[in-house]
Amino acid sequence: MAVVLVFVAWVVWAGLDQESHGLDNTELGYTVVSDHRTVVHSQVSADPGTEVRCAVQVLDKSYSIVGWKEVTLPASEQRTRSISTAVNTTTRGVTGLIHDCWVP
């Protein structure tokens, strides 16, 4: 019983400690430039004044990750920003997207 109470207390504490900062991202598309490069076009939204870090990935036709890049968006007064991220790939990608964004 004590273990369950400690676990529940930790879940509540961890959940309350995380702030969303109004963080959201949307994929706008991608451009396969070559067998070894894809540009991912996205929009990232966060509360003004918040620095954001995002992991951008490119997948091949088997849905394997063939390219990965982390990008940092410095704090800005704009809530929503459009970004284009060039990602080097090991083989030809067929799609590109933001895997995740977080506040560092």
GITAHU-V96550 format. One record per residue. N is the residue number from 1. SS is DSSP state (A for helix, B for strand, O for the rest). PSI is psi in whole degrees, 0 to 359 (NA if undefined). D_CENTER is the distance of its C-alpha to the mean C-alpha in whole Angstrom. Layout:
n=N ss=SS psi=PSI d_center=D_CENTER
n=N ss=SS psi=PSI d_center=D_CENTER
This chain:
n=1 ss=O psi=318 d_center=38
n=2 ss=A psi=322 d_center=37
n=3 ss=A psi=318 d_center=34
n=4 ss=A psi=316 d_center=33
n=5 ss=A psi=318 d_center=33
n=6 ss=A psi=317 d_center=32
n=7 ss=A psi=313 d_center=29
n=8 ss=A psi=318 d_center=29
n=9 ss=A psi=319 d_center=29
n=10 ss=A psi=317 d_center=26
n=11 ss=A psi=315 d_center=24
n=12 ss=A psi=314 d_center=25
n=13 ss=A psi=314 d_center=24
n=14 ss=A psi=320 d_center=21
n=15 ss=A psi=321 d_center=20
n=16 ss=A psi=335 d_center=22
n=17 ss=A psi=340 d_center=20
n=18 ss=O psi=127 d_center=17
n=19 ss=O psi=142 d_center=16
n=20 ss=O psi=334 d_center=13
n=21 ss=O psi=25 d_center=14
n=22 ss=O psi=27 d_center=14
n=23 ss=O psi=129 d_center=10
n=24 ss=B psi=151 d_center=9
n=25 ss=B psi=151 d_center=7
n=26 ss=B psi=132 d_center=10
n=27 ss=B psi=134 d_center=10
n=28 ss=B psi=343 d_center=13
n=29 ss=B psi=188 d_center=14
n=30 ss=B psi=160 d_center=15
n=31 ss=B psi=118 d_center=18
n=32 ss=B psi=110 d_center=19
n=33 ss=B psi=320 d_center=21
n=34 ss=B psi=184 d_center=23
n=35 ss=O psi=343 d_center=23
n=36 ss=O psi=21 d_center=21
n=37 ss=B psi=132 d_center=19
n=38 ss=B psi=141 d_center=16
n=39 ss=B psi=126 d_center=15
n=40 ss=B psi=128 d_center=11
n=41 ss=B psi=127 d_center=12
n=42 ss=B psi=167 d_center=10
n=43 ss=B psi=135 d_center=10
n=44 ss=B psi=130 d_center=9
n=45 ss=B psi=139 d_center=11
n=46 ss=O psi=160 d_center=12
n=47 ss=O psi=140 d_center=16
n=48 ss=O psi=141 d_center=18
n=49 ss=O psi=8 d_center=18
n=50 ss=O psi=124 d_center=15
n=51 ss=O psi=141 d_center=13
n=52 ss=B psi=144 d_center=9
n=53 ss=B psi=135 d_center=7
n=54 ss=B psi=146 d_center=4
n=55 ss=B psi=120 d_center=4
n=56 ss=B psi=135 d_center=6
n=57 ss=B psi=155 d_center=9
n=58 ss=B psi=135 d_center=12
n=59 ss=B psi=153 d_center=14
n=60 ss=O psi=187 d_center=18
n=61 ss=O psi=343 d_center=21
n=62 ss=O psi=7 d_center=21
n=63 ss=O psi=25 d_center=17
n=64 ss=O psi=146 d_center=17
n=65 ss=B psi=121 d_center=14
n=66 ss=B psi=357 d_center=16
n=67 ss=B psi=144 d_center=14
n=68 ss=B psi=136 d_center=11
n=69 ss=B psi=136 d_center=10
n=70 ss=B psi=135 d_center=8
n=71 ss=B psi=147 d_center=9
n=72 ss=B psi=128 d_center=10
n=73 ss=B psi=115 d_center=11
n=74 ss=O psi=159 d_center=14
n=75 ss=O psi=142 d_center=16
n=76 ss=O psi=159 d_center=17
n=77 ss=O psi=345 d_center=20
n=78 ss=O psi=137 d_center=18
n=79 ss=O psi=316 d_center=16
n=80 ss=B psi=133 d_center=14
n=81 ss=B psi=142 d_center=13
n=82 ss=B psi=135 d_center=13
n=83 ss=B psi=149 d_center=12
n=84 ss=B psi=125 d_center=13
n=85 ss=B psi=119 d_center=11
n=86 ss=B psi=126 d_center=14
n=87 ss=B psi=124 d_center=13
n=88 ss=B psi=141 d_center=17
n=89 ss=O psi=156 d_center=17
n=90 ss=O psi=329 d_center=20
n=91 ss=O psi=179 d_center=21
n=92 ss=O psi=126 d_center=21
n=93 ss=O psi=156 d_center=18
n=94 ss=O psi=354 d_center=18
n=95 ss=B psi=155 d_center=15
n=96 ss=B psi=145 d_center=11
n=97 ss=B psi=166 d_center=8
n=98 ss=B psi=123 d_center=4
n=99 ss=B psi=316 d_center=5
n=100 ss=B psi=155 d_center=3
n=101 ss=B psi=149 d_center=3
n=102 ss=B psi=166 d_center=7
n=103 ss=O psi=118 d_center=10
n=104 ss=O psi=NA d_center=12
